[in-house]
Each structure stands twice: as structure tokens, then as C-alpha cells.
């Protein structure tokens, strides 16, 4: 084995350790800390995320700060409806049919990254169709893939199986999973409130 391969393996081993502990620590490591830079061994990291209400975006930006990474927002070519219930219905149809919507843009130099943090909300107990599209359109072979997931109370569902199936040659680490159900809870509370009030409408 030549020295170049040994160096690459050492860097990947260090990267794996570096990626796992900031999540376990609650993402509170100072940005660009010397420990992170040293443990990474100069690895290049991408944080790619899909966010409907901003919850997943908050996590993505913190990961970017911790790892001094590059940020990429995953967007479908055609935006989902603003109405929550309409989005739920569309997501259900896409999941049932296996549809993978076109993306607004792809990562131009995905091969240059050593690791990818992949963030998304859970829609209908699974990963959104847009995440399947992202994984299908980007070759993550040999890369470390770290999911971070937000959900509305039902957990990650089958999303990890979806990620594994669409990135079979990536090294997938344990995910960071966060309950963040503000949108659904807010809508339910507003509906209850409107049902109680008397208004001249």
C-alpha cells in the first residue's frame, strides 16, 4: 500500500471520529475550533439540507459553523405549496409513486467533498422525495454521510432505510434526530382558537 493511500485512510478515520462527537455533544462546539481542524485533517465537508419551515436550516447552520463547512440548500425545481395540508398531500402522492422531482440545482463538485451532512424533515414517516432526488443525482461513493433529521413527533420513520438505499456505497453514520413540530402544533392551536371565538365573519 502506498503512502498516499495510507494518508487517505488516516484522514477518513480521523474524519469519522470528528463527525460523530459534535452531534452527540448537542452541536455546541465553538466554530473553527483548533480541535475540530486538527481532527479533521483538512477534510472538506458539505452540509446539504432541505427545510420547509426553517427548523432543519437552524441545525444545518450550526453544523456548518462547527465544522467550517460549506452550505448547500436542496431545492426542488418547482416549489412545494405554501399550504401545509397541500404539501402533505403532495408528499404522500410522491412517496406512493416513488417520484423523484427535478432539483433547482445540483452540487457542482460533489466529488471534492470527503463528507456530507444531509438534513431533512420527515414527511409522512419518510424522507421527502426531494431528498431521494438529491441522493440519486449525487454520487456519494466512499464518502461519509451523516443524516440530521427533524420530525413532528413520529420519529425518523423509514428515512434511514431510504438514505441507505439511495447511497449504498457511502459510509452512513448514526443520525441526529430532533423533534420540531411547531408548524403542525401551531396550526392545530389556531384552528382550536378560531372554533371557540365568536366573530362577525
Protein Blocks (a to p, Z undefined) as FASTA:
>chain_A
ZZklmmmmmmmmmmmmmmmmmmmnoopacehifklmmmnnopacddddddfklmmmmmmm
mmmmmnopacdddddfbdcdfblklmmmmmmmmmmnopacddfbdcfklmlpfbdcdddd
deehiacfklmmmmmmpccehiacddddddehlanmjmlmmmmmmmmmbccddddddddf
klmmmmmmmmmmmmmpccdZZ
